[in-house]
Amino acid sequence: MYKGMEKHFRRTLITTALPYANGPVHIGHLAGVYVPADIYARYLRLKGEEVLMVGGSDEHGVPITLRAKKEGITPQDVVDRYHGIIKKSFADFGITFDIYSRTTSETHREVASQFFRTLYDKGEFIEKTNEQYYDEEAKQFLADRYIIGTCPHCGNENAYGDQCESCGTSLSPTELKNPRSAISGSAPVLRETKHWYLPLDKHEPFLRQWILEDHKEWKPNVYGQCKSWLDMGLQPRAVSRDLDWGIPVPVEGAEGKVLYVWFDAPIGYISNTKELLPDSWEKWWKDPESKIVHFIGKDNIVFHCIVFPAMLKAEGSFCLPENVPANEFLNLEGDKISTSRNWAVWLHEYLEEMPGKQDVLRYVLTANAPETKDNDFTWKDFQARNNNELVAILGNFVNRALVLTHKYFEGKVPVAGELTEYDRQTLADFANVKQEVERLLDTYHFRDAQKEAMNLARIGNKYLADTEPWKLAKTDMDRVATIMNISLQITANLAIAFEPFLPFSMDKLNRMLNVEPLGWDRLGAADLLEAGHTLGQAELLFEKIEDAVIEAQVQKLLDTKKQNEEENYKANPIRENIHFEDFTKLDIRVGTVLECTKVPKADKLLQFRIDDGLEKRTIVSGIAQHYAPEELVGKQVCFIANLAPRKLKGIVSEGMILSAENFDGKLSVIMPEQTVKPGSEVK
């Protein structure tokens, strides 16, 4: 076994990536970070282990200043608004943070400043002077996102200095054509500026040993990305930048400079722990018997596996993370989730529109978790998993077990009689569930662990279907008592097994069973409920989600996509100029549609018979997906009359009907406003 798997720890510190406080959190954040982290934290607590789960909002950086400028408010106004929304959403969704703080707190400012100063005093930074764009009107250096220009790859005139959002290419500001300042609109100039850098190359030998040799048990997507970075060779990375929003660099001569957000943010894990436990925080970060686990998305792997460990190693007194079980990305309805395009399912909106269904989303995101590769969330799958799994498997079994017990035994757990071979086999089938679920959770396989818990319900459903106690009730109530006792023991096991995954529903199930939480150590036992124990009232654990609810959510996304297309639509560039004489060669006329039919075996083509004022002519046009033939009969259309005839699907077309193409690809036939004589010329 690898070193990282041989260690035994007294406590576990769980950190979650700090969501950026320039917008709410969405299902991509939940699937990648917060649901798996919460499952893991709940699981360890159920086992009675010492656990701390730390989170907070990342409140510095350029995007926040851009939003503040756009809205005419201060950066603090922006982060105050979204920190409140995010914190409430997490609480309502049942994410069990021991503390959820923020990087604008005074504690964080002190801890981050001291961390920088410690590395500075130890000589762990190097100083470098380079050229950076400067806005002479605004009198400030420009961060990459404050520089806008033409992308050299796709021609997008509004590409940022770090990335073109049109083609997705990563850029540097000096690659942009015709750069301009997002603050003043003026052309920036290059000016020298000094910054401090963390020499990652110095730490490369240590990182190679620590990751590639000592932590081969890390998830393959994490290990592979780290290896790729290390194989490319690490370079010094700036830890400061010229900006007026952030934690000031705490050294002389650093006026107008703040800590770079990537350096500042992970220190938030430390400062939030200190804010919660001012007298005992160090045992979580500096005691070798503390296990540190970072839950993040794949875009943060390099920071948490290479950069932050290098920072901690350079400081010298902190423990390094034991594991970083990063997930890949969750897409939405086949498209990448995008905050800027509003292409997301926002958590606070979900909680308003789907009240009481926190566990449905938790279940679906875990079942669909992008643990080693990107995955896709669709509302149809959400509905199917709720109706076909939570309702039809888990909820159905629980309901039948409780309802039948109320019907035949007045809601009391009956005494089990002599067991059949099938009874013993059923009990054996779930006896090892604890061992298997623990193995999967301990290795961060949350999707498979939840699937294993659901297998318990499948065992229960099969057992009831095979034994048919409702038929035996007519002849053998002793046998029915045994069947219902075993069914109730499975139900009680479900209440334990699903507690980390579906906490709200398991609270409800415990009330239906009329028990306090039964304890993780008893998972797999066949005597969780004593004979004679009185059950609570049976209720539906989950409810079916109807098509109309899902259709409303899909339509909401389609409306968002249409709005984005309308707002971002840009007409195609004007083609090169032609001479007037070239235009006069075109004979554009108005004709009346006499007949219009679909062309067989051609989905896009319509065949027209047109009165052009002189004779009747045939024109084939590719607008069948935009008009029904009967819509156009009797209408007048504009067409090119002197286009050389050509065959389309065996039909000679004598002209071209003119249409305008909208931003969404819809074609509209050009028609005169008033009726004119067929053959009238367009001039």
N, C-alpha and C positions, 0 to 999 in steps of 0.2 A: 504494500500500500504506500501511497505517496505521503510525504511528510504532513501535508495539510490535513490528511484524513486520520492520522495517528494521534492527534492532540485531543486532550480532554479539557473542557473549559467549565468554569464555575458559573459564568453568566454570558448572556448574549446581548450585544448592542446592535440594533437594527436601525439603519438609516435609510431614508427614502430620498430620491432625487428631489431637489427643491424646485417646485413648479414656478415658472416665470410669471411674475405678478403684473403682466400687461394684458391679461385675459383670463377667463375662467378655465377650469380643467374639463377635459373631455374624455371620452371612452378610451382613446389611445393612451392617455396618461394612466388611466385605471388599469387597463390590461397589461401595460408594460411594467408598471411599478407598484401601484398602491394596493390593488387586490391581492397579488401574490405576497407582498410584504405583510399585509394584515392577516392573511391565512397563516403565514409562518409565525407571526407574533402570537396569535390566538392559540395556535397549536402548542408552542413552547409554554405559554402560561397555563394551558390545560394540564400539561405534564408537571406543573409545579416548579418550573425553572425560573431563575431570576432573569428577567427580560426588560429591556428598555427600547421603546420605539420612538425615534426622534425624526421630526420633520419640520418644515418651515417654508416660507416664501422667499424666492430669490428676487430681490427688489432693486438691484443696481443694473447698470448696463444701458447701451444706446437705445434699444427698442422702446424702453420706457420713456426716455427723453423725447423720442420721436412722437410717441403717442401724446405725451403731454403738450408738445408744441402744436400738434394737429388739433387738439381739443381746446387749446388756449388755457390750460391749467398747469399746475406744477407737477413735477415727477412724484412728489409726496402724495398729492391728491390721487394720482393714478394708482400707486401701490396700496394706498389705504383702501380704495374702493375694491380692488381685486383681491387683496389679502383677506378682506372680510368675506367676500363671496366664496373664495376657495376654502377658507377655514370652516365656514358653515356647511358647505357641500360635503366636505369630508366627514364632519360630525354627523350630519343627517344620513350619510351613506354607511356609517358604522365603521369607519377606519379608526382604529383604536390607538391613536398617538398618545404617548405619555406627555409629550409637549409638541405643539405646533406653533413655532415662533416665526421670526422674520429677520432678514439681514440688515434692516434699518434700526434694529434694537441697539440700545446703548451697550449692552453686554457684547453683542457681536462686534460692534465698532472697536471696543477695547481688546477683545481676543484677537481679531484679525490684525489690528495694528501691532499688537505685541508679537504675534507670530511672524509678521514681516520683519519687525525690528530684530528679533532673535536671529533670523537667517541673515539679515544685513550685517549685524555685529559679528557674526561668525565668518563673514566673507563668502557666503554661499551664493551671492549674486554676482553677475558681471554687468558693467555699465557699457552701453553702446549708444552711439549717436548715429542717427540716420535721417533721411529726408522723408517728410510727411506732408501731405497737403494741408495748407493753411488758408483760412478765409480771411482776407484782409479787411473786408467790410465788417464781419462779425468779430474780428480780432480774436480768433481762436483756431486751434488745430482741429482738424476734422477726423472723427472716427470713420471707419470704412463705410458704415451705414449712412453717414451724413454726406457721402459723395455719390452723385448720380450722373450717369452718362450713357453713351451708346455701347451696347454689348458688341465686342469684336467678333462674336461667333454667330449671333442671330439677328443683330441690328436693332434689338429692342432699345428704344431711346431712354428708358427709365430703369436701366439696370443699376443695382447697388454696387458699391465698391468692394463688397465681399462675395456677391453672388447675383447672377441674373435669374430672376424668378420666372422669366419667360421660358428659357431653355434649360435652367437648372445648373448651369456651369459655374463652378467656383472661380472667383476672380480676385485680382488684387487691384487697388484703386488706379495704379498707373497703367493698367491694361485698358481702361475705359477710354473711348473716344469722346472728345468734347466734354470733359468732366465739368460738373457744376456743383456748387454747394447747395445742400438741401435746406440750409438755414437762410442764406441771402439770395441764392440763385446766381451769384457771381462765379466767375471762373477762379478756382483756387490756384495757389502757387505752391511750389515745393519749398519747404523751409526745414532747416535742421532742428532736431529735438532729441533730448536725451532720455533713455529709459533703462530700467533694470530688468535683467533677464535671468531666468533659472536655467542653468546649463544642464539640460536633460542628458546630453551626451556624456557628462561626467558620471551620471548614475546608471548608464546603460549596462555595464557589466553586472552590477548588483541586480538590476531588473531582469536581466536574462536568466540569472540563476534563480531568483525568487519566483518568477512566473513560469518560465519554460521548463525548469527542473523540479521546483518545489511544489508547483500547483498544477500539475497535469490533470487533476480531477476537475478543474473548472469546466464549465460548459463549453462545448466545441466552438460555438460562435464567438464566445469571449476570448478563449485561448487563441483561436485563429486570428482574430483582429489584433490582439496584442503581438503575436508573432510577426504579423505583417508589418506593424509599426516598427518593431525592433529590427527586423531584417532590412528595412529601408534606412535605418540609422537615425537616431534621435538628434534633434537640433535644439539650441537654446530657445527659450520661449519667453516673451515679454510678460512681466508681472505687473506692469504699470501702463497707464495710457493717459493721454491728454483729454480730460473731460472734467466737467464741474459737478457731475452727479456720481457719488460713490464715496468710498472711504479714502480720505486724503493719505497720500504716501507719507509716512511719519519720519521723514528725514529732511534736513535743511536743503534748500535749493530745489525742492520738489513742488513748488507752488503751481497750482493748476493741474496737478497730476493726481490720479486716484489709482487704487488697486484695481487691476484688471479683473473683470467679473469672474473669470474662470478660476483665479487665485482666491478671490474673496469668498465665493459661494461654498466650496466644500468645507471651508473653515466654519461655516454655519452649523455643521453637524456638531462640532466641538462647542461652539458658543451656546447653542441651544441646550446641549447637555449641561453646561455650566449654569445657564439660566435656571434650569429646573432643579439642579442639585449643586448649589454653590459650594457646599462643604465636602461633597463626595464624588464629584464628577470625574476626578482623575482616575479612580479605580476602573472606570469604564473605558478609559482611553490609554492608560499607562500600565495597568496590571496585565502581565502576560497570560493570566487565566481568564481574560475577557476576550470573547470572540466577537469580532466586528464583521458585519455583513452589510454590504451596500446593495440596495435594490434600485436599479436604474434601467433606462432604455439604451438601445445600442448606440445612439448618438453620443452617449456620455462614457462609453467604455474607456476611451483613451485617457480621459480626465481622472477616472476613478481607479484605473488599473496601472497607469504609468505616471501621470503627472502628480496626483495627490499623494501616492506612495512615495514619490521622489521628494515631495515637500516634507512629508512626515519623517522620512529617513534623514533628510538634511537637518531638520530641527533636532532630532536625536532622542527625544524622550517618549515618543508615542508608539503605540502598537500599530501594526499594519493590518489592513483588512484580511480576513481569512477567506472570504469568498465574495464574488461580485456576480450574482446570478442574473445578468442582464438579459432582457427579452429583446426580440426584434420588434418591428413596427406592426401596428394594426391598421389596416386600410378600412375604408368605409364605402360600401356598395361599389367595390372595384376601383376606387379612386383614393389617392393619398389624402389623409386627413390634413387640412390646412386651416390654420387659425385666420390667416389674412383673407382667405376666400370664404370663411364661415362654413367650410365643409366639415362639419363635425356634429357629433351628438354631445351637447354640453351637459355636464352632470347636473347643474342646478336646474336646467330646463327639464331634464328627464325626471328628476324628483318631483317637480310640479305636475308634469303631464302623466306620470305613471305612479301615483301615490301608493305607498305600501309595497312597491315592487323592487325594493333594493336588492333582495336576494335573487330575483330573476336575472337582473343584470350581472350580479356577481357570478351566478352560475354560468351564464352564457359566455361571459368574458373569460372565465377559467376554462370552460370546455373548449373554447376557441383560442386559447392563449397562444401568442406568437413566441413560443419558448425557444425554438431554434431557427425559425424562419418566419418571414412576414406572413400574416394571415388576414382574413377579410371578415368584417362584420357586416351582415345584412339584416334588415328588419324581418325578412321572411324566415331566416334561420333563427332569429330571436324568437319569433312566434312558434316555430316548429319545436325548438328545444323546450320552450315553456309547455306547450300543449302535449307534446309526445313523450317528454321525459319527466319534467317536474309534476305535471298533472297526471299523466297516464301511468307513470311508473311509481314514483315516490309518493305523490299525493294519493293515488288510487289505493296502494297497498295500506298506507296508514289509515285511510278512511275506512276501508273494509275491516281491518283488524279491530278498530275501535267500535264501529257501528255494530258489528256482529257480537262483540262482547257485551255491549249495552242491550242488544236484542235478546241474547240467550242467557246472560249471566248477571243482568241488572247492573252492568257497569263495573263488576268486580273481577279481578284476575282469578280465573278458575284454577283448581288444582290439576296438575298434569298427572295422568295415569301412566300405565305401562307404555313405554316407547316402542314403536315399530322400527324396523331397520331403516325405513325412509326417514323417520323422525331423527334418528341418530345421524344419518348422513347429512340431513339439512343442518343440524346443529354443528356438525364438523365443518360444513362448508363456510360458516362464518366465524369459526373459532379463531382462525389465523388472521382475521381482518386487521387487527391492531398492528401486528407485525408488518404486514404488507403496506398499510397506509403510512406507518412511521418510516419505513424504508424509503418510500417515495417522497415524503415531505422532508426528510432529512437530507435528501439529495436534490431538493428544489424541483421535483417533478409534480407540480401542483395539478396539472391537467389529469395526469394518470391517477393521482391520489383521489381526486374527486370522482373519477370514473370507478375506482375501486369501492368508494363509499356507495355509489349508485348501484353497484352489483349486489349489495346487501338487499336493496329494495327489490331487485330482480329475483333474488333467491326467495324473498317473501312472497312475491306475486306468484311465482311458479308453485311454491308450496301450497298456497291457498287454492290455486287453480287445480292442482293435482288431487288434493285431499277433499275438496268440495264439502266443507262443513255444513253448508246450508241444506245439502241433501241428507247428510248423516243425522241432522237434527231430528228427523222423523223417527229414527230407529236407535241411535246410539249416542246419547248425550255425553257419556264418559269419554268417548273418542273425540267428540267435538271439544270438550274441555281441554284435552291434551293439545289439540290443534291450535286452539285459540291461545293457550298459554305460550306455546312456541312462537306463534305469530306476534304476540305482545312482547316477547323477549327480543325478537328481531326489531320491532318498532323502537324499543328502548335503546337498542344498539345504534339504530339510525340517528337517534337524538344526540348520541355522543359523536358518531363518526362525522356527521355533517356540521357539527358546531363551529369548526373553524371556517367553513365555506359559506354556510347559510345561517348566520347567527340570529337574524330576526325570526326566521321560520322555526328554528330549533327552540327558541324561547316559547313560541306558540305551541310547539309539540310537547314541550315539557309541561306546559299548563294543561294540555289535553290529557297527558299521562298523570297529572297531579303529582309531579315530583320536582324536587330541586335538581339542578344539573347533576348527572349521575357520576361524573368523574372519568377522566380519560383512562385511568389505570384499569377500569372495569370493562373497557371495550372488548367485545368478543365473548363476554360471559353469557351463560344461558340462564342465570338466576337474578337478573337485574330487578325484576318486579316480583314481590312476594305474593303468594296465593292469598286472596282476600283483599288485596289492595284495591281501593276504590279509584276508578279513573275519573277524570274530569269530563266535561262535555265534548263530544266529537264535533269538529268543524272541518271545513275544507281547508287544507293546508295551502293549496294554490288554486287559482281560478283560470279558466280558459281565456285566452286573449283572442278577441274576434277580429275578423279581417278588416273591419272599418277602422279599428285602432291603428293597425299596421299601415293601412293605406294612407291614413292621415300623416303618419311619420314619413312615409316615402314621398308623399306630395310636398311636404315641408322641405325636404332635400331638393326635390326637383325645382321648386320655386326659388330656392337659394341659388341653384346652378343657373337658372334662367336670369336671375337678377345679376349674377356675376358676369354672365355673358353680355348682358345689355350694358353694364357699367364699364366693362373692359373692352368692348368692341371698338376696333379701329378699322376704318376702311382700308382696303388694299391700296398700295401706292399707285399714284397716277402713272399710267404708261407713258413712254416717251412721246414727244409731240409728233403730230403728223401735219402735212400741208393741207390747206383747205381743199385743194384739188383732189386729195385722196378721199376726203369726206364726201365730196360731191359725186364720187363714183358709186356710193351706196344709194340704192333706190329703196327707201323705207316707205311702206304704204300701210293703209288700213284695209283690212278685209273682214268680211262677215262669216262667222263659222256656221256652215250649213249642216255638217255632220261631224261627230267626234266619237271615236271608238278606241278601245284598248288594242294594242298590237299583241297578237298571240305569242306566248312564250317570251315576253319581254316586259318585265315588271315596271320599267321606267318610261316606256314609250306610249304615246297617244298618236293616233292617225287622224288628221284633220282634212275635211273637204271645205275649201274656202272660196267664197266669191270675191275675186280681186277687182271687180269692176269691168273686166274685159272678158274673163273666162272663169272656169272653175279649175282650181289647182289643188294638189295633194301636198301636205306638209307633215312630216313626222317630227314630234317634239318630245324631249325627255322630261315631261312634267307629270307623269302619271301618278307619282307619289304625293303630289300636291293638289291635284284636282280630280274630281270624278268627271267622266266624259259629259254627263248630262248637265253639269254646271256651266259648260262652255258653249253649248249649242245655242245659237242666236246672238251670242256676244260678238263684239267687234274687237279685233286684236291688231297689234302692230307687228309687221313682219318685214324681213328683207326679201324684196321681190326678185332681185337680180343675182342671187347666189347660185352658183353652178349646181345643177341637180346632182344628187348622189343617192346611192342605195343604202337603206337602213333596214335590216332584217328582210331583205328582198323587196322592199317598197321604195320606189323612186320618190324622194323628197325634193320638192321644188321651192325651197326657201327656208327661212328660219324665223320662228316666232320669238319675239323679244320678251324677256322676263327680267325682273330685278331679284337678286339673291339677298335675303336678309341676313343678319349676323348669325342666326341659328340655322342657316342653310335652307330656309323655306323660300320657294320661288313664287313670285307674284307676276302674272302676265300683265304686260303693259297694254292698257286700254285707253282709248280717247275718253275724255270727260263727257262729251256730248256725242250723240249719234251723227256720223258723217256718211257721205256717199262711199260705198266700197270703191277702192282704188285711190282714195285721197292720199296725197303724198305728205309725208312727215318732213317738215323743214325746220 
